Amino acid sequence: MSAKNKEIVEKVNAAFAEGSTEKFLSLCADDVEWTTVGDKAVKGKDAIRQWMASMGNMEPPKFTVDNVIAEGDFVTAYGDMTMKDKDGEVAPYSYCDIL
């Protein structure tokens, strides 16, 4: 099962890097949760869709995957990314995907 879940995490990251919100969300569970440290958690596909739309037409992020760990049914991927905000300022982030 971890190989299948690892593939899902890789597809989710690829869709996010492409800036394809709908492709990204199609790979997520209905109860998906997005947490940005220091900000509120966004829960559910519709809430994430609205949150992403509120950012305007931003460039997709540039990111690296440092490691993918798969064990049993669980997969964790983590790395770093940079994203431009609405004002065009580049900001660094770290991320961790857990499935």
C-alpha positions as CSV (number, residue, x, y, z in Angstrom):
1,M,0.0,0.0,0.0
2,S,2.8,2.5,0.7
3,A,4.0,2.3,-2.9
4,K,0.5,3.4,-4.1
5,N,0.3,6.1,-1.5
6,K,3.8,7.3,-2.4
7,E,2.7,7.6,-6.0
8,I,-0.3,9.7,-4.9
9,V,1.9,12.1,-2.9
10,E,4.2,12.5,-5.9
11,K,1.2,13.2,-8.2
12,V,-0.2,15.7,-5.7
13,N,3.2,17.6,-5.5
14,A,3.4,17.6,-9.3
15,A,-0.1,19.0,-9.7
16,F,0.7,21.7,-7.1
17,A,4.0,22.6,-8.9
18,E,2.0,22.9,-12.2
19,G,-0.4,25.3,-10.5
20,S,-3.3,22.9,-11.3
21,T,-5.7,23.4,-8.4
22,E,-8.4,21.0,-9.7
23,K,-5.9,18.3,-10.5
24,F,-4.3,18.7,-7.1
25,L,-7.7,18.5,-5.4
26,S,-8.8,15.5,-7.4
27,L,-6.0,13.6,-5.7
28,C,-7.0,14.7,-2.2
29,A,-9.5,13.1,0.2
30,D,-12.7,15.1,0.8
31,D,-11.5,15.9,4.4
32,V,-8.0,17.1,3.3
33,E,-6.5,19.7,5.7
34,W,-3.9,22.3,4.8
35,T,-2.1,23.9,7.7
36,T,0.2,26.8,7.3
37,V,2.2,27.3,10.4
38,G,1.3,30.6,12.0
39,D,-2.0,30.7,10.1
40,K,-5.3,28.9,10.4
41,A,-5.9,25.4,9.0
42,V,-8.0,25.2,5.9
43,K,-10.2,22.0,5.9
44,G,-12.0,20.4,3.0
45,K,-11.6,20.7,-0.8
46,D,-14.0,23.6,-1.2
47,A,-12.3,25.6,1.5
48,I,-8.9,24.9,0.0
49,R,-10.2,25.8,-3.5
50,Q,-11.5,29.1,-2.2
51,W,-8.2,29.8,-0.3
52,M,-6.1,29.1,-3.4
53,A,-8.4,31.3,-5.5
54,S,-8.0,34.2,-3.0
55,M,-4.3,34.3,-3.8
56,G,-5.1,35.4,-7.4
57,N,-3.1,34.3,-10.4
58,M,0.2,33.5,-8.6
59,E,3.0,31.6,-10.2
60,P,3.2,28.0,-9.2
61,P,5.7,27.4,-6.4
62,K,9.3,26.2,-7.0
63,F,10.1,23.4,-4.7
64,T,12.3,20.5,-3.9
65,V,11.5,17.2,-2.3
66,D,14.1,16.4,0.2
67,N,12.8,13.0,1.2
68,V,9.8,10.7,0.8
69,I,9.3,8.2,3.6
70,A,6.9,5.3,3.1
71,E,6.0,2.8,5.8
72,G,2.9,0.6,5.8
73,D,0.0,2.8,4.7
74,F,1.7,6.1,5.6
75,V,3.8,8.4,3.4
76,T,5.5,11.6,4.4
77,A,7.2,13.9,1.9
78,Y,9.1,17.0,3.0
79,G,11.2,19.8,1.5
80,D,11.4,23.4,0.7
81,M,9.7,25.8,-1.7
82,T,9.5,29.4,-2.7
83,M,6.4,31.2,-3.7
84,K,5.6,34.7,-4.8
85,D,3.0,36.6,-2.9
86,K,0.4,38.9,-4.5
87,D,3.0,41.7,-4.5
88,G,5.5,39.6,-6.3
89,E,7.7,39.2,-3.3
90,V,9.4,35.7,-3.1
91,A,9.0,34.0,0.3
92,P,10.6,30.7,1.4
93,Y,8.6,27.9,3.0
94,S,9.2,24.4,4.3
95,Y,6.5,21.8,3.7
96,C,5.5,18.4,4.8
97,D,2.9,16.2,3.1
98,I,1.4,13.4,5.1
99,L,-0.8,10.7,3.7
